[in-house]
Amino acid sequence: MTVSRRRFLFSALLGSAALVGSAGLASADCGVASGRVSIVGNEFPAIRTVAQNAAKCATDKLTVKSNLTADHQKINLPGMQGNPAEYTSAIIATSSITNLIGEGVIRELNDLVAAHGQDIPKRQLITIDGKVMAVAFMANAQHLVYRKDVLEKVGVQPPKTYEELLDAAEKIRTAGIMKHPVGGAYRAGWDLAEEFVNMYTGMGGEFFQPGSPIAAINNEKGVATLEMMKKLSGYMNPDYLTHDSNGTSAEWEAGNVALMNMWGSRTNVLIDAEGSAPEVYENTMVGAPMTVGGGTVPATTLWWDGWTIAKNISDEDAAATFVAMKNGVSPAILNDKTMDQAVWMIDGYKPAPVNEGVMQAMAMGSKPYPMLPYMGLLHTALGDNIADFLTGKEDAAAALSDAEEAYTAAAKEKGFLK
């Protein structure tokens, strides 16, 4: 897969911290004599699977440790800036790789691919300006998750638009079934900004002026995006600005939510028999991503997750990390337990019903998350400013203006704007 700094091609996809070590895992002959592997990444089943299988390479002379946490984006950069870096690999996604590249903390992988990864399918190689910078292993997107039994009680079909979702939520509340029937990863910061990105994309908005890093979100579509988000928040738990994906999933498993936009990588947890009553997990269904405002492009974004190698480590540790991570995403990890944890980009993957939401996102022509070197700065600015509108401190235009000003200052500091 080739990625330029101006456009991200996603066509290849169409064809509580946790420490995970080597203890209790069967050892694999990975062909690495020695070294240090230290992984940082998000915490959900698919990434746990990758880390656990990477750890199987551990020997007396090769250590493999992982720190999987929802706060991974706060610690991966500082954890790779030291010399030597604390983490030898960061498991990242579409939006976060540009920051690591911009800060110069991850290395080019061409030599390591030539030496140890010639059998890795090209569709998994994330290439920027001819340099392999990451190895992708799964696709992801947010889409509808709904309670079949609750919708049947109020006589509505699974919503195809956010307007229909609001109508269903009102019926559920009026019927006295749930007071806060809508869930969402609206935690102030990164999660809230991602919900804006999704909704704004569905509205047909453009984030920057054509061919320019000048932000262009303070417009009618930006205002409509915030207004829709505020309407949705009216049906959410009053503490919605503290709910990330884990918190929203907990609300779902507690039986408090009947409708939400959720990551495909999280849905497997929602339908298993752990953590919730049978009436919840037996009626949890996956739907396609919704549209909004009369648009035809889904209000979601396509993503990949992959792994990188730190620059500030020895060549020995880099090779050990590459081989261990390659083992972590090898076809051998796919089995009855792991197959439905994600839309794997790994040879041998067979889509499961739980992955239908991500598959539908791709089939419906969802746009990829904008993989631009300055998009992360705008994402941060949105996450830091738009909550003021949702809480009634500012009007929508003012919140968007604040976000643009914060982005502009950061973009000038980084040299993207003069």
Beta strands, then each sheet from edge to edge (+ up, - down):
strand 1: 2-3
strand 2: 18-20
strand 3: 35-41
strand 4: 62-68
strand 5: 89-93
strand 6: 125-128
strand 7: 131-140
strand 8: 142-147
strand 9: 182-184
strand 10: 259-263
strand 11: 284-286
strand 12: 301-307
strand 13: 343-344
strand 14: 367-368
sheet 1: 1+ 6+ 7- 12+ 5- 3- 4- 2+
sheet 2: 1+ 6+ 7- 13+
sheet 3: 1+ 6+ 7- 12+ 14+
sheet 4: 9+ 10+ 8- 11+
end
